[in-house]
């Protein structure tokens, strides 16, 4: 029977072989010359026997090298893997993913290679996997889905390494989120402790300078006024998310659509429901509808981070337009 120690040694040899095979001949010779002869011979034999090396495995090993982690055979590897397992605790990958909000999962995984995403979605609970795929840009969705359909069993050690790295990132992201929530709670406490006049001034200044922070804290900007000092529109909402734009009346949304940046709309709608795009196009000026539809139909691959940034900018533009509207009802 093959022991776990022997399997891990074989895994280390495979990693070293993939690294050596990825280098140019001169660099690989230089690196091998610094390794004891018995290990060098083992690695050379492993290079000759390499088969079925996929993009996810290469990416993982390259990432380990970039982070300064050795992929060459090392007596300390067992201890390192055991330590990493202890740090992560007993929670499984699937359980941690199930407990993680979709927005956090997207932030952690959006820049991963499609092959890595394909491996990960097959290890997730189906509901979370479907949510993640639905939020990816359409070209990436297709790429990941195709790779999932072609996915074999994979190398268990590589899959385990990928899961461990993602779990570490998810835990780090959750810790950052807890710090942010603590900071906002502290800000609420500070405002609550201020006397009424000072609190009013603080709230009005926050609402004036930072729409997103004001919305998160539950404050609204003061309604816009006319030259006569009378409120122009009652109950104008302050938006905090892109989806809230589509809760506006047709009249208000039309005002936003016709007076905001068209390119921001194109980028913002990449990962949005089709109904959003149809409504925006319907509310545009007739002469803009054809070119706008053409842009939506000919989208190039775009990073999810760029889509999110466009949505945030569009929400900011919308809040400005809504707070300065004078005749739309």
GUVEX-251516 format. One line per 2 residues: their letters; for each residue x, y, z of N, C-alpha, C, O. Coordinates in steps of 0.2 Angstrom, whole numbers, plus 5000, padded with zeros to 4 digits. Layout:
// GUVEX-251516
a) X Y Z X Y Z X Y Z X Y Z  ...
This chain:
// GUVEX-251516
xx) 5004 4994 5000 5000 5000 5000 5004 5006 5000 5010 5007 5003  5002 5011 4996 5006 5018 4996 5004 5022 5001 4998 5024 5002
xx) 5009 5024 5005 5008 5029 5011 5006 5036 5009 5008 5038 5003  5003 5040 5013 5001 5047 5012 5008 5051 5011 5008 5055 5007
xx) 5013 5049 5015 5019 5052 5014 5022 5051 5007 5025 5056 5004  5022 5045 5004 5024 5044 4997 5020 5047 4992 5023 5050 4987
xx) 5013 5048 4993 5009 5051 4989 5011 5059 4988 5011 5062 4983  5012 5062 4994 5014 5069 4995 5021 5070 4991 5022 5075 4988
xx) 5025 5065 4992 5032 5066 4989 5031 5066 4981 5034 5070 4978  5027 5061 4979 5025 5061 4972 5022 5068 4969 5024 5070 4964
xx) 5018 5071 4973 5015 5077 4972 5020 5082 4971 5020 5087 4967  5025 5083 4976 5030 5088 4976 5035 5087 4970 5037 5092 4967
xx) 5036 5080 4968 5040 5079 4962 5037 5082 4956 5040 5084 4951  5030 5081 4955 5026 5083 4950 5026 5090 4949 5027 5093 4944
xx) 5025 5094 4955 5026 5101 4955 5033 5103 4952 5033 5108 4948  5038 5100 4955 5045 5102 4953 5046 5101 4945 5049 5105 4942
xx) 5043 5095 4943 5044 5094 4936 5040 5099 4931 5043 5101 4926  5034 5101 4933 5030 5106 4929 5034 5112 4929 5034 5115 4924
xx) 5037 5114 4935 5041 5120 4935 5047 5120 4930 5048 5125 4926  5050 5115 4931 5056 5114 4927 5054 5114 4919 5058 5117 4915
xx) 5049 5110 4918 5047 5110 4911 5044 5116 4908 5044 5117 4902  5042 5121 4912 5040 5127 4910 5045 5133 4909 5044 5138 4906
xx) 5051 5131 4911 5057 5136 4910 5061 5135 4904 5060 5129 4901  5064 5140 4902 5069 5139 4896 5074 5134 4898 5076 5134 4904
xx) 5078 5131 4893 5083 5126 4894 5088 5129 4899 5091 5125 4903  5091 5135 4897 5096 5137 4901 5095 5138 4909 5098 5137 4913
xx) 5089 5141 4910 5086 5142 4917 5085 5136 4920 5087 5135 4926  5082 5131 4917 5081 5125 4920 5087 5121 4922 5088 5118 4927
xx) 5092 5121 4918 5099 5118 4919 5102 5122 4925 5105 5118 4929  5102 5128 4925 5105 5132 4931 5101 5130 4938 5104 5129 4943
xx) 5095 5130 4937 5091 5128 4943 5092 5121 4946 5093 5119 4952  5093 5116 4941 5094 5109 4942 5101 5108 4945 5102 5104 4949
xx) 5106 5112 4943 5113 5112 4945 5113 5113 4953 5118 5111 4956  5108 5117 4956 5109 5119 4963 5105 5113 4967 5105 5114 4973
xx) 5103 5108 4964 5099 5103 4968 5103 5097 4969 5107 5095 4964  5103 5094 4975 5107 5087 4976 5106 5082 4970 5100 5082 4967
xx) 5111 5078 4968 5111 5074 4962 5105 5069 4963 5102 5068 4958  5104 5066 4969 5098 5061 4969 5091 5064 4968 5087 5061 4964
xx) 5090 5071 4970 5084 5074 4969 5084 5076 4962 5078 5076 4958  5089 5078 4959 5090 5081 4952 5088 5075 4947 5084 5076 4943
xx) 5090 5069 4949 5088 5063 4944 5081 5062 4945 5078 5060 4940  5078 5062 4951 5071 5061 4952 5067 5066 4948 5062 5064 4945
xx) 5069 5072 4948 5065 5077 4945 5065 5076 4937 5060 5077 4934  5071 5075 4935 5072 5073 4927 5068 5068 4925 5065 5068 4920
xx) 5067 5062 4929 5063 5057 4927 5056 5059 4927 5052 5057 4923  5054 5063 4932 5047 5066 4933 5045 5070 4927 5039 5070 4924
xx) 5050 5074 4924 5049 5078 4918 5047 5074 4912 5043 5075 4909  5051 5069 4912 5050 5064 4906 5044 5060 4906 5041 5059 4901
xx) 5041 5060 4912 5035 5056 4913 5029 5060 4913 5023 5058 4914  5029 5067 4913 5024 5072 4913 5018 5070 4908 5020 5070 4902
xx) 5012 5070 4911 5006 5070 4906 5000 5073 4910 5000 5074 4916  4996 5076 4906 4989 5079 4908 4991 5084 4913 4988 5085 4918
xx) 4995 5089 4911 4996 5095 4915 4991 5101 4912 4991 5103 4906  4986 5103 4916 4981 5108 4914 4983 5115 4916 4987 5116 4920
xx) 4979 5120 4914 4980 5127 4915 4980 5128 4923 4984 5132 4925  4975 5125 4926 4974 5126 4933 4980 5124 4937 4982 5128 4942
xx) 4983 5119 4935 4989 5116 4939 4995 5121 4938 4998 5122 4942  4996 5123 4931 5001 5127 4930 5000 5134 4934 5005 5137 4936
xx) 4994 5136 4934 4993 5143 4937 4994 5143 4944 4997 5147 4947  4992 5137 4947 4993 5136 4955 5001 5136 4956 5003 5140 4961
xx) 5005 5132 4952 5012 5132 4954 5015 5139 4953 5020 5141 4956  5013 5142 4947 5016 5149 4946 5014 5154 4952 5018 5158 4953
xx) 5008 5153 4954 5006 5158 4960 5010 5156 4966 5012 5161 4970  5012 5150 4967 5016 5148 4973 5023 5151 4972 5026 5153 4977
xx) 5025 5151 4966 5032 5153 4965 5032 5161 4966 5037 5164 4969  5027 5164 4964 5026 5172 4964 5026 5174 4971 5028 5179 4973
xx) 5023 5169 4976 5022 5171 4983 5028 5169 4987 5028 5170 4993  5033 5166 4983 5039 5164 4987 5039 5158 4990 5043 5156 4994
xx) 5034 5153 4988 5034 5147 4991 5037 5142 4986 5036 5142 4980  5042 5138 4989 5045 5133 4985 5041 5127 4983 5036 5125 4987
xx) 5042 5125 4977 5038 5119 4974 5043 5113 4973 5041 5108 4971  5049 5114 4975 5054 5109 4975 5053 5104 4981 5051 5106 4986
xx) 5055 5097 4980 5054 5093 4986 5058 5095 4992 5063 5098 4992  5054 5095 4998 5056 5098 5004 5054 5094 5010 5048 5092 5010
xx) 5058 5092 5014 5056 5088 5020 5051 5092 5024 5047 5089 5028  5050 5098 5024 5046 5102 5028 5039 5103 5025 5034 5106 5028
xx) 5038 5100 5019 5031 5101 5015 5026 5098 5020 5020 5101 5020  5027 5092 5023 5021 5089 5027 5019 5093 5032 5013 5094 5033
xx) 5024 5096 5036 5023 5101 5041 5019 5107 5039 5014 5109 5042  5021 5110 5033 5018 5116 5031 5010 5114 5029 5006 5118 5031
xx) 5009 5108 5026 5002 5107 5024 4998 5106 5030 4992 5108 5030  5001 5102 5035 4997 5101 5041 4996 5108 5045 4990 5108 5047
xx) 5000 5112 5045 4999 5119 5048 4994 5123 5044 4989 5126 5048  4994 5123 5038 4989 5126 5034 4982 5123 5035 4977 5127 5036
xx) 4981 5116 5036 4975 5113 5038 4973 5115 5044 4967 5116 5045  4977 5116 5049 4975 5118 5056 4973 5125 5056 4968 5127 5059
xx) 4976 5129 5052 4974 5136 5052 4967 5137 5049 4963 5141 5051  4965 5133 5044 4959 5133 5041 4953 5130 5045 4947 5132 5044
xx) 4955 5126 5050 4950 5123 5054 4946 5117 5051 4948 5115 5045  4941 5115 5054 4938 5109 5051 4933 5110 5046 4930 5105 5042
xx) 4931 5116 5044 4926 5118 5039 4928 5116 5032 4934 5117 5030  4924 5113 5029 4925 5110 5022 4924 5116 5017 4921 5121 5019
xx) 4927 5115 5011 4927 5121 5006 4919 5122 5004 4917 5128 5004  4915 5117 5003 4908 5118 5001 4904 5121 5007 4900 5125 5005
xx) 4906 5119 5013 4902 5123 5019 4904 5130 5019 4899 5134 5020  4910 5132 5018 4912 5139 5019 4909 5143 5013 4907 5148 5014
xx) 4909 5140 5007 4906 5143 5001 4899 5144 5003 4896 5150 5001  4895 5139 5005 4888 5140 5007 4887 5145 5012 4881 5148 5012
xx) 4891 5147 5016 4890 5152 5021 4893 5159 5019 4892 5164 5023  4896 5159 5013 4899 5166 5011 4894 5169 5006 4891 5166 5001
xx) 4892 5176 5007 4888 5179 5003 4890 5180 4996 4897 5179 4995  4886 5180 4991 4888 5179 4984 4892 5185 4982 4897 5184 4978
xx) 4891 5191 4985 4895 5197 4983 4903 5196 4985 4907 5198 4982  4904 5193 4991 4910 5191 4993 4914 5186 4989 4920 5187 4987
xx) 4910 5181 4987 4913 5176 4983 4915 5178 4976 4920 5176 4974  4911 5183 4974 4913 5186 4967 4919 5190 4968 4923 5190 4963
xx) 4920 5194 4973 4926 5198 4974 4932 5194 4974 4937 5196 4972  4932 5188 4978 4937 5184 4978 4939 5180 4972 4945 5179 4970
xx) 4934 5178 4968 4935 5173 4962 4935 5177 4956 4937 5174 4951  4933 5183 4955 4932 5186 4949 4938 5186 4944 4937 5186 4938
xx) 4944 5187 4947 4950 5187 4943 4954 5180 4942 4959 5180 4939  4951 5175 4944 4953 5168 4943 4953 5166 4936 4949 5168 4932
xx) 4958 5162 4934 4958 5159 4927 4951 5155 4926 4949 5151 4931  4948 5155 4920 4942 5151 4919 4943 5143 4921 4938 5140 4923
xx) 4949 5141 4920 4950 5133 4921 4950 5132 4929 4947 5127 4931  4952 5137 4933 4952 5137 4940 4945 5137 4942 4942 5134 4947
xx) 4941 5142 4939 4934 5143 4941 4930 5137 4939 4925 5135 4943  4932 5133 4934 4928 5127 4932 4929 5122 4937 4924 5118 4939
xx) 4935 5121 4940 4937 5116 4945 4933 5118 4951 4930 5114 4955  4933 5125 4953 4929 5127 4959 4922 5126 4959 4919 5124 4964
xx) 4918 5128 4953 4911 5127 4953 4909 5120 4954 4903 5119 4957  4913 5115 4952 4911 5108 4953 4912 5106 4960 4909 5101 4962
xx) 4915 5110 4964 4916 5108 4971 4911 5112 4976 4911 5111 4982  4907 5116 4973 4903 5121 4977 4896 5117 4977 4894 5113 4973
xx) 4892 5119 4982 4885 5118 4982 4882 5120 4975 4883 5126 4973  4877 5117 4972 4874 5119 4966 4872 5126 4966 4872 5129 4961
xx) 4868 5128 4971 4865 5135 4971 4870 5140 4971 4870 5145 4967  4876 5139 4975 4881 5144 4974 4885 5144 4968 4887 5149 4965
xx) 4886 5138 4965 4889 5138 4958 4885 5141 4953 4888 5145 4949  4878 5140 4953 4874 5144 4948 4874 5151 4949 4874 5155 4944
xx) 4874 5154 4955 4874 5161 4957 4881 5164 4954 4881 5169 4951  4886 5160 4955 4893 5163 4953 4893 5163 4945 4895 5168 4943
xx) 4891 5158 4942 4891 5158 4935 4886 5163 4932 4888 5167 4927  4881 5165 4935 4876 5170 4933 4879 5177 4933 4877 5181 4929
xx) 4883 5178 4938 4886 5185 4939 4892 5186 4935 4895 5192 4935  4895 5181 4932 4901 5182 4927 4899 5185 4921 4894 5184 4918
xx) 4904 5189 4918 4902 5192 4911 4901 5186 4906 4904 5181 4907  4896 5187 4901 4894 5182 4897 4900 5178 4894 4899 5172 4893
xx) 4905 5181 4891 4910 5177 4888 4914 5172 4893 4915 5167 4891  4915 5175 4899 4918 5170 4904 4913 5165 4906 4915 5159 4907
xx) 4906 5166 4906 4902 5161 4908 4902 5155 4903 4903 5149 4905  4903 5157 4897 4903 5152 4892 4909 5148 4892 4909 5141 4892
xx) 4915 5151 4893 4921 5148 4894 4922 5143 4900 4924 5138 4899  4919 5146 4905 4919 5141 4911 4914 5135 4911 4916 5130 4912
xx) 4908 5136 4908 4904 5131 4907 4907 5126 4902 4906 5120 4903  4910 5128 4897 4913 5123 4892 4919 5119 4896 4919 5113 4895
xx) 4923 5122 4900 4928 5119 4903 4925 5114 4909 4928 5109 4910  4919 5116 4912 4916 5111 4916 4914 5105 4913 4915 5099 4915
xx) 4911 5106 4907 4909 5100 4903 4914 5095 4901 4913 5089 4900  4920 5098 4900 4926 5094 4898 4931 5092 4903 4936 5089 4902
xx) 4929 5094 4910 4933 5092 4915 4933 5085 4917 4928 5082 4917  4939 5083 4918 4941 5076 4920 4941 5076 4928 4938 5080 4931
xx) 4943 5070 4931 4943 5070 4938 4949 5074 4941 4948 5076 4947  4954 5076 4937 4959 5081 4940 4964 5078 4945 4963 5072 4947
xx) 4969 5081 4947 4974 5079 4951 4971 5081 4958 4971 5087 4960  4970 5076 4963 4967 5078 4969 4971 5083 4973 4968 5087 4976
xx) 4978 5082 4973 4982 5087 4977 4981 5094 4974 4981 5099 4978  4981 5095 4968 4980 5101 4965 4973 5104 4967 4973 5110 4969
xx) 4968 5100 4966 4961 5103 4968 4961 5105 4976 4958 5110 4978  4965 5101 4980 4965 5102 4987 4969 5109 4988 4967 5113 4992
xx) 4974 5110 4985 4978 5116 4985 4974 5122 4983 4974 5127 4987  4970 5121 4978 4966 5127 4975 4960 5129 4981 4959 5134 4982
xx) 4957 5123 4983 4952 5124 4988 4955 5128 4995 4952 5133 4997  4961 5126 4997 4964 5129 5003 4966 5136 5002 4964 5140 5006
xx) 4968 5138 4996 4970 5145 4994 4963 5149 4994 4963 5155 4997  4958 5147 4991 4952 5150 4991 4949 5151 4998 4946 5156 4999
xx) 4949 5146 5002 4946 5146 5008 4950 5152 5012 4947 5155 5016  4957 5152 5012 4961 5157 5015 4959 5164 5013 4958 5169 5017
xx) 4958 5165 5006 4955 5171 5004 4948 5173 5006 4947 5179 5008  4944 5168 5006 4937 5170 5009 4937 5172 5016 4934 5176 5018
xx) 4941 5168 5020 4942 5170 5027 4945 5177 5028 4942 5181 5032  4950 5179 5024 4953 5185 5025 4948 5191 5023 4947 5196 5026
xx) 4944 5189 5017 4939 5194 5015 4933 5195 5020 4931 5201 5022  4931 5190 5024 4926 5190 5029 4929 5194 5035 4925 5198 5038
xx) 4935 5193 5036 4938 5197 5042 4938 5205 5040 4937 5209 5044  4940 5206 5034 4940 5213 5032 4933 5216 5032 4932 5222 5034
xx) 4928 5212 5030 4921 5214 5030 4919 5216 5038 4915 5220 5039  4921 5211 5042 4919 5213 5049 4922 5219 5052 4919 5223 5056
xx) 4928 5221 5050 4931 5227 5052 4927 5233 5049 4926 5238 5053  4925 5232 5043 4921 5238 5040 4915 5239 5043 4913 5244 5045
xx) 4911 5233 5045 4905 5234 5048 4906 5237 5055 4902 5241 5058  4912 5235 5059 4913 5238 5065 4914 5245 5064 4912 5249 5069
xx) 4918 5247 5059 4919 5255 5058 4913 5259 5057 4912 5264 5060  4908 5256 5053 4902 5259 5052 4898 5260 5058 4894 5265 5059
xx) 4898 5254 5062 4894 5255 5068 4897 5260 5073 4893 5263 5076  4904 5260 5073 4907 5266 5077 4905 5273 5075 4904 5277 5079
xx) 4904 5274 5068 4902 5280 5065 4895 5282 5068 4894 5287 5069  4891 5277 5067 4884 5278 5069 4884 5280 5077 4880 5284 5079
xx) 4888 5276 5081 4888 5278 5088 4890 5285 5089 4888 5289 5094  4895 5287 5085 4898 5294 5086 4893 5299 5084 4892 5304 5088
xx) 4889 5298 5079 4884 5303 5077 4878 5303 5082 4875 5308 5083  4877 5297 5085 4871 5296 5090 4873 5300 5096 4869 5303 5100
xx) 4880 5301 5098 4882 5304 5104 4882 5311 5103 4882 5315 5108  4882 5314 5097 4883 5321 5096 4876 5324 5097 4871 5321 5097
xx) 4876 5331 5100 4870 5334 5101 4866 5335 5094 4869 5335 5089  4860 5337 5095 4856 5337 5089 4858 5342 5083 4858 5340 5078
xx) 4860 5348 5085 4863 5352 5080 4869 5350 5077 4869 5350 5070  4874 5348 5081 4880 5345 5078 4879 5339 5073 4881 5338 5068
xx) 4874 5334 5076 4873 5328 5072 4869 5330 5066 4871 5327 5060  4865 5335 5066 4862 5337 5059 4867 5340 5054 4866 5338 5048
xx) 4871 5344 5057 4877 5346 5052 4881 5341 5049 4883 5341 5044  4883 5336 5054 4887 5330 5052 4884 5326 5046 4886 5325 5041
xx) 4877 5325 5048 4873 5321 5043 4873 5324 5036 4873 5321 5031  4871 5331 5036 4870 5334 5030 4877 5335 5026 4876 5334 5020
xx) 4882 5335 5030 4889 5336 5026 4890 5329 5023 4893 5329 5017  4889 5324 5027 4890 5317 5024 4886 5316 5018 4888 5313 5013
xx) 4879 5317 5018 4875 5317 5013 4877 5321 5007 4876 5319 5001  4880 5327 5008 4882 5331 5002 4888 5328 4999 4888 5329 4993
xx) 4893 5326 5003 4899 5324 5000 4900 5317 4998 4904 5315 4993  4896 5312 5001 4897 5305 4999 4891 5301 4999 4888 5299 5004
xx) 4888 5301 4993 4881 5298 4992 4881 5290 4995 4877 5288 4998  4887 5287 4993 4887 5279 4995 4887 5279 5003 4884 5274 5005
xx) 4891 5282 5006 4892 5282 5013 4885 5284 5017 4883 5281 5021  4882 5289 5014 4876 5292 5017 4870 5286 5016 4867 5285 5021
xx) 4870 5283 5010 4865 5278 5009 4866 5272 5014 4862 5269 5016  4873 5270 5014 4874 5264 5019 4872 5266 5026 4870 5261 5029
xx) 4873 5272 5028 4871 5274 5035 4864 5275 5036 4862 5276 5041  4860 5275 5030 4853 5276 5031 4851 5284 5031 4846 5285 5033
xx) 4856 5288 5028 4854 5295 5028 4852 5297 5021 4854 5294 5016  4848 5302 5020 4846 5305 5013 4849 5312 5012 4849 5316 5017
xx) 4850 5313 5006 4852 5320 5005 4846 5324 5005 4841 5322 5003  4847 5331 5007 4842 5335 5007 4839 5336 5000 4843 5337 4995
xx) 4832 5337 4999 4829 5338 4992 4832 5344 4989 4833 5349 4992  4832 5344 4982 4835 5350 4979 4829 5355 4979 4823 5354 4980
xx) 4831 5361 4979 4827 5367 4979 4827 5371 4973 4832 5371 4970  4822 5375 4972 4822 5379 4966 4825 5386 4969 4827 5387 4974
xx) 4825 5391 4964 4828 5397 4966 4824 5401 4971 4826 5405 4975  4817 5398 4972 4813 5402 4977 4814 5398 4984 4810 5400 4989
xx) 4818 5393 4984 4819 5390 4991 4814 5384 4992 4813 5382 4998  4810 5382 4987 4805 5377 4988 4807 5371 4985 4811 5371 4980
xx) 4805 5365 4989 4808 5359 4987 4805 5357 4980 4799 5358 4978  4810 5355 4975 4808 5354 4968 4804 5348 4967 4799 5347 4964
xx) 4806 5342 4971 4803 5336 4970 4803 5333 4977 4808 5333 4981  4797 5330 4979 4796 5327 4986 4798 5320 4985 4797 5316 4980
xx) 4802 5317 4991 4803 5310 4991 4807 5308 4985 4806 5302 4983  4812 5312 4983 4817 5309 4978 4822 5304 4982 4825 5306 4987
xx) 4822 5298 4979 4826 5293 4983 4834 5294 4982 4836 5297 4977  4838 5292 4987 4845 5292 4986 4847 5284 4985 4845 5280 4989
xx) 4850 5283 4979 4851 5276 4977 4858 5274 4980 4863 5278 4980  4858 5268 4981 4865 5265 4984 4867 5259 4979 4873 5257 4980
xx) 4862 5256 4975 4864 5250 4971 4862 5252 4964 4857 5255 4963  4865 5248 4959 4863 5249 4952 4856 5246 4951 4852 5249 4947
xx) 4854 5241 4955 4847 5238 4954 4842 5243 4956 4836 5243 4953  4843 5247 4961 4838 5252 4963 4836 5257 4958 4831 5260 4958
xx) 4840 5258 4953 4839 5262 4947 4832 5260 4944 4828 5264 4941  4831 5253 4943 4826 5250 4940 4819 5250 4944 4814 5247 4942
xx) 4820 5253 4950 4814 5253 4955 4811 5260 4954 4806 5262 4956  4814 5265 4950 4812 5271 4949 4806 5271 4944 4805 5266 4940
xx) 4802 5276 4944 4797 5277 4939 4800 5278 4932 4805 5280 4931  4796 5277 4927 4798 5278 4920 4800 5285 4919 4805 5286 4916
xx) 4797 5290 4922 4798 5297 4921 4805 5298 4924 4809 5302 4921  4807 5296 4930 4813 5297 4933 4819 5294 4930 4824 5296 4929
xx) 4818 5287 4928 4823 5283 4925 4824 5286 4918 4830 5286 4916  4819 5288 4915 4820 5292 4908 4825 5298 4909 4829 5299 4905
xx) 4823 5302 4914 4827 5308 4915 4835 5306 4916 4839 5309 4914  4836 5301 4920 4843 5298 4921 4846 5296 4915 4852 5298 4913
xx) 4842 5291 4911 4845 5288 4905 4847 5294 4900 4852 5293 4897  4843 5299 4899 4844 5304 4894 4849 5309 4896 4851 5313 4891
xx) 4851 5309 4902 4856 5314 4904 4862 5311 4907 4866 5315 4910  4863 5305 4906 4870 5302 4909 4874 5299 4904 4872 5299 4898
xx) 4880 5296 4905 4885 5294 4901 4882 5287 4898 4881 5282 4901  4882 5287 4891 4879 5281 4888 4884 5275 4888 4882 5269 4889
xx) 4891 5277 4888 4896 5271 4889 4895 5268 4895 4897 5262 4896  4894 5272 4901 4893 5269 4907 4887 5264 4907 4887 5259 4911
xx) 4882 5266 4904 4876 5261 4903 4878 5254 4900 4876 5249 4902  4882 5255 4894 4884 5249 4891 4888 5244 4895 4886 5238 4896
xx) 4893 5247 4899 4897 5243 4903 4893 5240 4909 4893 5234 4911  4888 5244 4912 4885 5242 4918 4880 5237 4916 4878 5233 4921
xx) 4877 5236 4910 4872 5231 4909 4875 5225 4907 4871 5220 4905  4882 5224 4906 4885 5218 4904 4882 5212 4908 4881 5207 4905
xx) 4882 5212 4915 4881 5207 4919 4873 5207 4922 4872 5204 4926  4869 5212 4919 4863 5213 4922 4857 5209 4918 4859 5207 4912
xx) 4852 5209 4921 4846 5205 4917 4844 5208 4911 4845 5215 4910  4842 5205 4906 4840 5207 4899 4835 5213 4900 4835 5217 4896
xx) 4831 5212 4905 4825 5216 4905 4828 5224 4907 4824 5228 4905  4833 5224 4910 4836 5231 4912 4838 5234 4905 4836 5240 4904
xx) 4842 5230 4901 4844 5233 4895 4838 5236 4890 4838 5241 4887  4833 5231 4890 4827 5233 4886 4823 5239 4889 4821 5244 4885
xx) 4823 5240 4895 4820 5246 4898 4824 5252 4897 4821 5257 4895  4830 5252 4897 4835 5258 4896 4834 5260 4889 4833 5266 4887
xx) 4834 5255 4884 4834 5257 4877 4827 5260 4876 4827 5265 4872  4822 5257 4879 4815 5260 4877 4814 5267 4880 4811 5271 4877
xx) 4818 5269 4885 4817 5276 4888 4822 5281 4885 4822 5287 4886  4827 5278 4880 4831 5283 4877 4828 5287 4871 4823 5285 4869
xx) 4831 5292 4869 4829 5296 4863 4829 5291 4857 4834 5287 4857  4824 5291 4853 4824 5287 4847 4830 5286 4843 4832 5281 4841
xx) 4833 5292 4842 4839 5292 4838 4845 5288 4841 4850 5287 4837  4845 5287 4847 4851 5284 4851 4850 5276 4851 4854 5273 4853
xx) 4843 5274 4850 4842 5267 4852 4845 5262 4847 4848 5257 4850  4846 5263 4841 4849 5259 4836 4857 5258 4838 4859 5252 4839
xx) 4860 5263 4839 4867 5263 4841 4868 5260 4848 4873 5256 4849  4864 5261 4852 4865 5258 4859 4864 5251 4859 4867 5247 4862
xx) 4859 5249 4855 4857 5241 4855 4863 5238 4851 4865 5232 4853  4866 5241 4846 4872 5238 4843 4878 5237 4848 4881 5232 4847
xx) 4879 5242 4852 4884 5242 4857 4883 5236 4862 4888 5232 4863  4877 5235 4864 4875 5230 4868 4876 5223 4865 4878 5218 4868
xx) 4875 5222 4859 4876 5216 4855 4883 5214 4853 4884 5208 4851  4887 5219 4854 4894 5218 4851 4899 5219 4857 4904 5223 4856
xx) 4898 5217 4863 4902 5218 4869 4908 5214 4868 4908 5208 4866  4914 5217 4870 4920 5213 4871 4921 5211 4878 4918 5213 4882
xx) 4925 5206 4879 4927 5203 4886 4929 5209 4891 4933 5213 4889  4925 5209 4896 4926 5214 4901 4927 5212 4908 4924 5207 4910
xx) 4932 5215 4912 4933 5212 4919 4927 5214 4923 4924 5220 4922  4925 5210 4928 4919 5211 4932 4920 5217 4936 4916 5221 4938
xx) 4927 5219 4938 4928 5225 4942 4927 5231 4938 4924 5236 4941  4928 5231 4931 4926 5237 4927 4918 5238 4927 4916 5243 4927
xx) 4915 5232 4927 4907 5233 4927 4905 5236 4933 4901 5240 4933  4908 5233 4939 4905 5236 4945 4907 5243 4946 4903 5247 4949
xx) 4913 5245 4944 4915 5252 4944 4910 5257 4940 4908 5262 4942  4908 5254 4934 4904 5258 4930 4897 5259 4933 4894 5264 4933
xx) 4895 5253 4936 4888 5254 4940 4888 5259 4946 4884 5263 4947  4894 5259 4949 4895 5264 4955 4895 5271 4952 4891 5275 4955
xx) 4898 5272 4947 4899 5279 4944 4892 5281 4941 4890 5287 4942  4888 5276 4938 4881 5278 4936 4877 5279 4941 4872 5284 4941
xx) 4877 5276 4947 4873 5277 4953 4874 5284 4955 4870 5288 4957  4881 5286 4955 4883 5293 4958 4880 5298 4953 4877 5303 4955
xx) 4880 5297 4946 4877 5302 4941 4870 5302 4943 4867 5308 4942  4867 5296 4944 4859 5296 4944 4857 5300 4951 4852 5304 4950
xx) 4861 5299 4956 4859 5303 4962 4860 5310 4961 4856 5314 4964  4865 5313 4958 4866 5320 4956 4860 5322 4952 4857 5327 4954
xx) 4858 5319 4947 4853 5321 4942 4846 5321 4946 4842 5325 4945  4845 5316 4950 4838 5316 4954 4838 5321 4959 4832 5324 4960
xx) 4843 5323 4962 4843 5328 4967 4843 5335 4964 4841 5340 4968  4844 5336 4958 4844 5342 4954 4838 5343 4949 4838 5347 4946
xx) 4834 5338 4949 4828 5338 4945 4823 5343 4947 4822 5343 4953  4820 5346 4943 4815 5351 4945 4808 5350 4942 4803 5353 4945
xx) 4807 5346 4937 4800 5346 4934 4798 5338 4933 4792 5337 4931  4802 5334 4934 4800 5327 4933 4796 5324 4939 4798 5325 4944
x) 4791 5320 4937 4786 5318 4943 4785 5310 4942 4782 5307 4946
